[in-house]
Each structure stands twice: as structure tokens, then as C-alpha cells.
Amino acid sequence: MKHVLCVLTILLLLALTLPAGAAITPTFGPAQSIYWGSGQVINVGNNGVVPNVGDWDMDGIKDLMVGIYQSGNIYYYHNTGTNANPVFPAREFLTAGGSVISVTYG
């Protein structure tokens, strides 16, 4: 499952960085894990995941959010590195008004 997350994240990064209408033929190398904290692989178990990359805190650096299909929770990974070399020191559930956000599926 972690390899699926990596591939989806790479595809999303490509989509966000290419000029509109650019035609490319993708080539993929071996899957690579994405790490957070003290070398921990980003792994949300055997649930369906929905990764999303964007500058969520508007600091000019792209962060990562991963939605969990079955629970409806969203992990937020704040990027303290750069866009080219992201660093995700911690993760937390996305909250609003002090409560964890949970989006139902179905």
C-alpha cells in the first residue's frame, strides 16, 4: 500500500508542476517511500488513500494531505523542507474548531 501512495503522490506532483497542455510520456523508476518524523515511512495501513499536495498553510512550500477512505480522516504532513526536498517532521489529523475532520464515503 505504501508504494501505491508513493506512485499517486508522484503523479500528483507531476500534474501540479507541468504547464497546462504539456504533453509528456511518463517513465517511472523504482517505487520510493516517503518518510516523516524520525525516518518513519508514511503508511496509513490497508485503507484506500487519497494523497493531495498543495501549499496548505500558504508559506510557499507544498505540504501533503492524505485522506483515508474507510475512516474519512485526513492526515496533514507539514513540509518544513523545500518543494524539491520535502521534510515531513510530524503528522496530525486535520481539525476544524478543535475537532478532527471526518468525511464519510459512499
Rosetta blueprint (number, residue, H / E / L):
1 M L
2 K H
3 H H
4 V H
5 L H
6 C H
7 V H
8 L H
9 T H
10 I H
11 L H
12 L H
13 L H
14 L H
15 A H
16 L H
17 T H
18 L L
19 P L
20 A L
21 G L
22 A L
23 A L
24 I L
25 T L
26 P L
27 T L
28 F L
29 G L
30 P L
31 A L
32 Q L
33 S L
34 I L
35 Y E
36 W E
37 G L
38 S L
39 G L
40 Q E
41 V E
42 I L
43 N L
44 V L
45 G L
46 N L
47 N L
48 G L
49 V E
50 V E
51 P E
52 N E
53 V E
54 G E
55 D L
56 W L
57 D L
58 M L
59 D L
60 G L
61 I L
62 K L
63 D E
64 L E
65 M E
66 V E
67 G E
68 I E
69 Y L
70 Q L
71 S L
72 G L
73 N E
74 I E
75 Y E
76 Y E
77 Y E
78 H L
79 N L
80 T L
81 G L
82 T L
83 N L
84 A L
85 N L
86 P L
87 V L
88 F E
89 P L
90 A L
91 R E
92 E E
93 F E
94 L L
95 T E
96 A E
97 G L
98 G L
99 S E
100 V E
101 I L
102 S E
103 V L
104 T L
105 Y L
106 G L
